[in-house]
Amino acid sequence: MTGFSDSFQRPINYLRISVTDRCNLRCIYCMPAGGVGLVSHDDIISYEEIYTIVQAAAELGISKIRITGGEPLVRLGLSELIGMLASIDTIDDISLTTNGTLLAGYAAELKSAGLHRINLSLDTLKPDRFESIIHGDKLSDVLEGIEVAKSVGLNPVKINTVVMSGINDDELLDFANKTIGDGWHVRFIELMPVAGVGTQTPLFVPVSDIRKRLELLGELQPCLPSVGNGPARYFRFPQAEGTVGFITPVSEHFCVCCNRLRLTADGKLRPCLLAEDEIDLKKPMRNGMSAVGLKKLIEEAAARKPLRHHLAEGYVPKDRPFSQVGG
Ligand code: SAM
């Protein structure tokens, strides 16, 4: 087995990297209403620094990388970074999480640089609603991005949909139908209480409810053997080419199989998305830290991974917006 372990013997082989805290959209559940302070350009970690960190992490056993943000495609030259990471022999999976608005223009060059697959966030299929949830008018660009990504072989494109009561939960069947008619892979995600969304939010819809409502379309059959190595559980409607996934960060946490560390846009390594602890890598690197020192810090971050998050007890980290950590 590759990878190293945390103090609960969970193998750690996955690094998520937020390459920017900037985003060209303003999703209501991600950006706090008052906006967010932006990290200064000097404090954003450079592509060379990311490469050095990934090289050290790969020597420890990290083999999977996800690029996220903010919106990663607003950072110039992202394909160059993908190419640098793809050149590291033991990195065998590089994926990207994007809102898709700029994807059509970049998909081909990302693919040739070495990107394997895409997760795309999309919470509505209605143009006017896209504007009110996302505060952007670019639904047609996102839909084009999905088609272009598929056509250049960035497969599978997984669609991530955060479900919110009274906001987009009337579109559950529309999204589910896309798994039947268009072969989409749609993952329904429970709303997490971050960015000013309270823990008792009336917007929250548990996956158990989502699932019941989807069964109006037919029986959901588990995908066997189980697919993916992440937190989603996958199902399929009879005759559907695509899949329906469920991600339950709130109602049923999946920390027991958490295999990841997170690098923030300003170079801090975070053991857990939902805890405030982090270790600065950027400052020691800029002060000349050796690869050995860097590896020790990465191992320390793994050792500091908490057993689980505490959303259910009402604990929400407040130190950073999601856009800096990379949701
Ligand atoms: N800009 C990229 C995007 O839109 O996919 C990457 C960054 S975004 C922060 C990553 C993911 O976090 C998106 O799928 C988004 O839906 C999810 N996310 C953000 N806030 C969330 C929340 N409060 N609850 C659940 N998911 C959330």
Residues whose N, C-alpha, C, O or C-beta is under 5 A from the ligand:
A	BS01	SAM	Y29 C30 T68 G69 G70 E71 T97 T98 N99 N119 S121 N160 V162 E190 L191 M192 V194 F322 S323 G326 G327
